[in-house]
Amino acid sequence: MHISKLSKKIFIPLLILLCFLTFLLVRVLTYSYFINRRFRACTNTIFTADVSANPLNLHYTLAYPESTGIKDYSLSLGAFDPTQLSAQKILLENRRNLINSFPTKDLSPDNQLTQQILSLYYETQLLPANQYLLDETLSPSLGTQAQLPVLLAEYTFRNKDDVQNYLKMLTSVDTYFESILTFEKQKAKNGTFMSDTTVDRIIDQCSAFIQNPEDNYLDSVFSEKIQSLSGISDQKKAAYQKLHHQILTGQVLPAYQSLIDGLSLLKGSGKNPGGLCQFTGGSAYYEYLIKSSCGVYDTVPEIQSRLIRQFQTDLSAASQLMGDNTATQAFASEVFLPIINTQTGGNASKALTFSAGLIDTASGLSFTSTPASAEGSPEQILKTLQKQIQNDFPDAPSTSYEVKYVHPDLEEHLSPAFYLTPPIDTLSPNDIYINRHANMGGLELYTTLAHEGFPGHLYQTISFAASSPDPVRHLLPMGGYVEGWATYAESFAYRYYQPETTDGQFAWLNRSLNLCIMSLLDTGIHYNGWNQARCATFLSQLGVTDTAIQQEIYQVIVEDPANYLKYYLGCLQFLDLQQEARELAGDAFNLRDFHKKVLAIGPCQFPVLKQAVITSYSS
């Protein structure tokens, strides 16, 4: 009897405590559940607003927008209106504050990552402030006017609605270009307009596109796509073709002519033929571009030091492969003295005395034989690559893909190859386009397919999609991660190509050295104020002595600042992160596991990626 009373005295308080703890647990779990639901509702609202704002973005992101509840969206390309800058700033600030208002500790790991990425993204987009007149939407290769015909040509017709939306969108090209020209006039008044050389190159590109109005390639591409579309009568197809031709010749091509005329009138307004740092606030704007387009938050001098170290490393490795005992450290110091002195305040007038030749040796490298893995069709090479990467990369999700060839009318306007990212709601088709005009074969084709396919863009895209990420992450432009990964992944293909020899390694060193040179020139031009003469001296010391090539390299980098850095600096970020992970893991390091972690995190800024990966190894 005494024992029973004692048991009750103990049991009742324990029961009360257990109920209380259960109540607290349920309360915490319920609170966390609703916090995460609210967060995803917030990011879904942002996704819907942003993806609906532009019909091209919407079409390339969602194959069937109505299935996600998006039914009311604009079919106009809109207007390039910098006068809305203040409203845009308020929007970015509100979004940043809203995202940061969610208590991080109560969010799921995936939502914590999305919060960190979005917060840094909005913070970065707020950096340009009053420097918006340094923005440039036109350039001969990567400008809006150059990319628009490609996007229109690749616009997929899945049903009749796609055709009608496409035709409606075409009617807004003229007003969109008018808004761009208005912005260019503002730049001219402000003294930030492009050089006459760039104007002439843009005009040449536009003129080539419109030179045959009655035989424009967009007409032939449209006809092929409309003829292959089922569910539409031949009479209706003919009507669509006629309407397309009318819009093309009556609005689209005249819009390009108006752009030509407007730019021609602005010639002479550009006062700076060089890099961004020649403009007031240009250096700060260049730093912003590196952060926003490359996802790298190091200072430019830190970036230059990293590039120089990599150049020294690769040059030394190339020398050893050639049996050359050249003192590469001394060579690098002389060649990069102008950069080093700019960083340290030293005297940059010392002459460069190196007689180059080492770098060019790899350019003419001739493989004694083509391995069987690279002799087949592009489809066979991609299958071979999927097998070869298995030791170094995690298994890819099952997917279908197709190798296609660029339309003959587009060959002169497109890159040697590209991967067309599929809509996120279908994850298909996964198409890799090859440009026959580039006439690729052997190592070039093999490594290009690695860059675009496995383990490059296609592999990274489907691996990330397999984790079912927050849709808003698909809209964030993380070029440093995406292009950096493809370049990093491409480097493995040089080893796979002929593993029994060092030829592939030597060819990669050549590729790396050339990308490094272009990246250093990018920083020299846009941050240190290198003019064409300085760049010519730099290139001459590296064996590039052809004046026309020197001028073309300089001009391309002037027109598209930070573009090369996305590829090469992004690649180096992955190499550095791998090295840091190796040091933390020691003998337990596994390259396949490292790649699995990087792919699971997905496209983001490199500080975010580094923190997530290193935390996983540290724990």
N, C-alpha and C positions, 0 to 999 in steps of 0.2 A: 504493500500500500504506500509506503514511504517512497519507494522507487517510482511508482506511477505518478505521484505528485511532482516529483523532481523532473520526470520526463516531460510532464506538461509545462512546467516552468521553463524548461529549455526549448521545447518544441514551439510553443506559441511565439516567443520572440524571434526564433529563427524563421518561422513562417511569415511573420510580419516583415522581417528584413528581406526575405526572398521576394515577397510581393512588391516591396518597395524597389528593390533592385530590378525586378522585371519591369515595373512601371517606368523606371528611369531608362532602361534599355530600349523599351518600345518607344518612349518619347524621343530618345536620341536617334533611333533608326528612322522613325517617322519624320523627324525634323530633317535629317540628312536626305531622306528620299525626296521630300518636297523641295529642298534647296537645289538638288541636282535636276529635278524636273523643271524648276524655274530657270535654272541656268541654260538648259537645253532649249527651252522655249525662247529664251532671249537670243541665243545664237541662231536658232531657226528663223527668227524674225529678221535678223541681220542678213542671213543667207537669202531669204526670199526677196528682201528689198534690193540687195545688190545684184543678184542674178537676173532680176526682172528689169533692171535699169537699162540694159543694152541687149537688143535682140540677137546679136552675134554671140555674146557671152552665154545667153540663155540657151541658144540652139546647141552650142558646142558643149554645154555643161549638162543639160537635161534633154534626153530624147523625147520624153513625154512629160512636159511640165505640169499638165493637168492632173497627172497621177499623184503629184506632190501638193496639190491644192492651188497651184499657180494657174489661174485662168485669165486674169486681167493684166496684160503687160503691153508695154509700148512696142511698136514695130518701127520706130524711128531711131536712127543712129544718134539722135540728140544733137547737142551743140557743145563745142569746145569753148566753155565760157569761164575764163579766169576771174570774171567779176563776181562770181559766186564763191570766191575764196573764203570770205568771212563766214558764210553759211556752212561751207565745207569744214572749216576749222571748228565751228561750234558742234557740228555733227560728230567729228572725230573725238572732241573732248568729251561729249556726252556719252559716246560709246565706250571710251576708255574708262570713264568714271563708273558707268553701269557695270562693265565687266569686272572692275576691281571691287565693286561693292559686295560681291559674293564672298563669303568667308572661305578662304582657300582650304582650311583644315577640314571643312565639312563637305568639300567636293570630292568626287571620285578621282582616282589617279588620271583617268582620261580627261576629265573635265578640268582638273588642275593644269594639265599640260595645255589644253586649249586656252584656258584663261591666261596662262603665261605668254603664249604665242600671240594672242590677240592684244594683250596689254602692251607688249613691246612693239607690235606692228603699229598700233594707233599712236603710240609715243613717237615712233620714228616718222610717221607720216606728218606729224605736227612740226617737224624740224625745219622744213624749208621756209616757213613763215612768209616773209616779204620777198623771197627770192623766186617767186613763181614765174617771173619773166625770163628766167634762165632755163625753164623747161622748154623742150623742143619735141614736137610731135612729128616733124618732118625730117627725113634723112634719105639718102639715095637707096640704101639697102634695107634698113629696119624701120623706116618711117611708116606712118599710117597710109600714105598714098601708095607705098610699095607693097605693104602687106595686105591691104584690102582686096585687091584682085585675087590673091591666093586664097583668102578666107571665103570669098564668094565662089570661087571655082570648086572648093572642097566642101561647100555647104551641102549636106546630105538631104535628099528627098526621100522621106520614109512614107509620106502620104500626101494627099492633095493639100492639106493645110500647110505643110512645109513649103510647097510651091507658092501658094498665095502669100504666105508670110514673107518669103524671099522677095517676091515681086514688089510687095508693099514697102519693104525695107529699102529696095533699090531707089525708090522715088525720093528718099531722104538724103541721098549722097550729096546732091547739090547744096542743100542748106547746111549740111555738116561741113563741107569744104569751105563754104562761105564763112562759117564761124572760125575755122582754122586760119583763114586768110586775115580775118579781123584781128585775131591774136597776133599774127605775124606783123601786122601793121603797128600794133602796140609795141612789140619788141623793137621794131625799127625806130620808133619815136624815143624809146628808152635807151637805144644804143646797144641792144643785146641781140640784134638780128644776125643771121648767119653770114658767112663770107660769100663773095661772088662765086668762088670756086664751087662751094656747096650748092648754091642756087643753080648753077649751070648743070651740075650732076643730077639734081632733082628734076630739072626741066628735061634733061635727056631721058631720064627714066619715064617720066610722064608722056613725053612725045612718042617714045617707042611703044607705049601701051595703046595710044589712040591713033597711031599712024594709018591703020586700015579700018575705018569705022564699019565698013560693010563686011569685013572678014575678021572681026575681033575674036580672040580665042574664047572669051566668055560666052559668046553665042554658040560656038561649036560644043563647048563643054555642057552648056545648058541643054542643048538638043540631045546629046547623048544621055544625060541623066533623065530627062523627061521621057524619052523613048523607052527606057528600061523600067519605068515606074508602072506598076500594074494597077488596075482598078480605075483607069481613066481612059475614055474613048479616044480614038485617033483624032476625031474632030476637035475634042477639047485640048489634046496635046498640041495640035497645030495652032489653036487659038493662043495657048500659052506661049508658044515659040514666037508668034507674031508680036504679042504684047511685050515679051522680053526684049525683042529687038528694038521696039519703039522706045522703051524706057532706056535701054542701053545707049542708043544713038541720040535720043532726045534729051536725056538728063545726066546720065553717068559720064559719058565721054565729054560732053560740054562742061561738066563740072571740073574735069581734069584740065580742059583748055582754059577755063577761068582761073584755075590755080596757077597754070603756067603764066598767063597774062599778069596776074597779080604779083607773082614773085618777080617777074621781069621788071615791073615798075619799081620794085623795092631794091633792085640791085644798086649797089653803091652805099646802101644804108649800113651794111655790116662793117664795123670798124676793127673787128678782131678775127684774124685768120687762124688763130691758135686755140689753145686750150681754155678750159673754164676759168682757171685761176687769173686769167687776164681781165675778167669782169669783176666788178665790185661784188664781193660776197661769193665769188666763184669757187674759191677753195672750200668754203663751208658747204656749198651746194654739192661739190664733188664728194665730200665726205658723207653727205646725206645719200647720194646715189650708191655709194659702196655699201652703206648700211641697208638701204631699201631694196636694191636689186641683187646684192651678193649675200646679205645676211651676215656680214662680217663687221664687227664693231671695234676692231683695232684702229689705231691711228695710222695715217698714211706712211709716216716714217717707219713704224713697226711693220707694216705690210711690205715696204721696200726692203727692209732688212731680211724679212723672211724669204722674199723672192731671191735676193742675192745669195743667201745661204743655200737655197735649193739649186741655184745655178752652179755654185761651186761644187756641191755634192755630185750633181749630174755630170758636170764637165770632168771631174776627177774620175768618176766611174767610166765615162767614155774613153778617157785617156788610158786607163788600165786595160780596157777591152781591146784597145788598139795596140797595146804594148808601148804606149808613148809615155815617157817620164816627164812630160812638160810640167813645169811648176804652175799648176792651175790656180793655186791660191794667189800667187803674185799677179797672174794674168787678170783674175777677177777683180783684184784691188785696183788695177790700172783702168780696166774698162768701166768699172762702176764708181770711179773716183768722183765724177760730177754729182752722183746721187749721195755718196757718202759725205762729201764736203758740204752739200746742201743741208744734210742732217746735223752736221757737227759744227758748221760755221767756218769750215776750213777754206783753203784756197783751191778753187775748182779749175784753175787755169793750167794745171799741169797737163802736158801733152799725153795723148794716148799712143803707146808705142808698139802694141802687140800686133804681130802679123798673123791674121786669122787664117783658118783653114780647117780646124778640127771639126767645127760644127757642120760645115758643108759636107764632110765626108759621108755622114750618115744619110744625107739627102740622096746621094747616088748609090746607096746600098743595093746590091743586087743579090738576091737569095739564089743559092745554087740550085734549089728545087722548090717546087710548090708542094706542101704537104697534102696528103690525100684529104684531110679535113677541110681544105680550102679549095678543092678542085671542083666541087659540085655546084649546084644551083644555090641561090640565096636561101631557099627553103631548107636545103640539106645542111648548109653551113649553120643556120640557126638551130637545127636539131642537134648538130654536133656540139655547138656551144652549150646547149642545155645539159649535155652529158659532161662536158669538160668542167663546168663550174661547180659540180656537185660537191667536191671536196672543200671548196672555199666559200660557197654561198648556200644558205638554206634552201630547201625545196620550194620551188615556185608553185603557187596555186594553179590548179588546172585551168587552162584557158585556151581559146582558139585565137589564131592570128592569121594574117594573110599578107604576103608580099605583093605589092602592086608597083606599077611603073608610072612615073609622072607623064601626064598627057603631053604629046609631042609639042603642042602649042605653048606649053608652060616650061619646057626644059631650060630655056635660056634665062628664065626668071627665078628658078628655084635652086636650093642648095643640093649637093650631091645625094643626100638622103635625109629623110625625116620621119619621125613617128608621130602619128596623129592620135592624140589622147582621146579615148572614147568617152561618151557621156557617163556620168557617175551612176545613173539609174539603170544602165544596161551593161556597162563595162565591156561593150563590144559595139562595133568591130574594132579589133586591134590591128591597125594597118601600118605597115612599114613601107614607105614609098622610096623607090630607087630612081634616080635620074640617069637615064642612059647617056645623056649628054656628057656626064662626068667620066664615062668610060672606065669605071673602077673594076679592078680585078685583084687577085692575089691577096697580099697583106692589107692593102687599102680597103678592099671590100670586106674582108674578114673582120678587121677592127672597127669598121664603120657599122657593121651589123651588130657587133658587140655593144657599141655605143648606143645604137637605136633600139636594139632588141634585148638580148641576154648577155651579160647581166646588167644592161643599161636601162634606158627609159621604160621600155615595155615591162621588164621584170620588176623594176622599182614601182611602177604605177599599179600593177595588179597586186603586188605584195602589200602595199599600203592600203589599197581598197579592201583587201581581205580582212583587215582589222575593223572594218565598219566605222571609220572615223566620223566625227562631227562634220556634216556637209559643209559648214562654213570654211573648213580648212582647205577644201578643194578650190576655193576662190582666192586664197591668199597667194600673191606672187612670190614664191620662194625660189627664185632663179639660181641662187648660189648653191642651194642643196640639190636641186633637180639637175642642173647642168654640171655641177661639181661631181655629183655621184656618177653621172654617165661617163665623164672623163676619167674619173678614178676607176670605174668598172672597166672601161676600155683598156686601161693599162694592163689588166690581167690577160687580155686577149693576145698581147704581144708575146707573153710567155707561153700561152697555149699553142700559138701558131707553129713554132718549131722548138719544142721543149728540149730537144737534144743538142741545140746549138745556142750560142749567145747572140745570134743575129737579131732575134726578136727583141731581146733586151736592149741592144744597141739602137734599134729602130725606135723603141719607146723613149730612150734617152734623147734622141734627136727631136722627137715630137715634144717632149717635155721642155727641152731647151728653147725651142722655137716659141712655145706658148709663154714661157717665162720671159723671153725677150719682148714679146708683144705686151705682156702685162706690165713690165718695167717701163716700156715706152708710154703706156697709158698713164701711169702715175707721173712720169716725167713731164709729159705734155700738159696734163690737166691740173697737176698740183705744184710742180716746180717751174712751170713756164717754159719748157723746152720749145724752141722754135724748130722750123724744118731743118735748118743748117745743123743745129745741135743733134737732132735725131739722125741726120745723114752721117755725121761723124760717128755716132754711137753704132749705127748699123754697119758702117764701113769696117770698124774694128772687129765686128763679128762676122765678117766675110760677105756681107750683103752690099755690094758696090754698085749695082745697077741703079742709075739715077731715077729711072721711071718707077722701079719697084720701091725705092726709098720714098718717093713722093706719094705713091699710092698707099703705102703703109701709114704714113703720117696722116694723110687725108682721112682714111677710114677710121683711124683712132680719134681724130678730132671730131668726126661726125657722130660717133657712137661711144661716148665716154663710159668707162667701166664695163663694157661688154665682154672683153676678153677676161676680165677678172672673175666674172661669173663662172667661167669654165675652169680656169687654172687655179685661182685662189680658192675656189670651192673645192677643187681636187686636193689641194694641199691641206685644207681643213680636215678632210677625211683621213689623210695620211698622218697628220699630227695627232688626231684623236685616236687612231689605231695605235700609234706609238705609246701614247699615254696609258691606254688600256693595257697594253703589253707590260708596261712597267708596274702597273698596279696588280695585275693577275699573275705575273711571273710565269713559272712553268705551267700553270693551269690555263694560260691564255689559249683560246681556241678561236681561230679566225672566222670560222663559220658562225660561231655563237656571237662574235662581235658584229658581224654583218646582220644577224638576226635582230639584234638590239637596235641598230641604226635604222633598219627598214621598218621595224615596228613603231618607232617613234614618228617616222615620216617627215615630210618636208616642213622645215621650221628654220628659224634663225640659228646660227651656229652656237652662240652662247647658250641657248636653250637646249640644243642637242647635246652639247658637251656636258652640261650639268646633269641631264638625265642619264647619259651613258656612264659618266664617271661615278655618279651616285650608285648606280647598279653594281659597279665593280667594287666600290668602297664598302658597300654593305655585304 
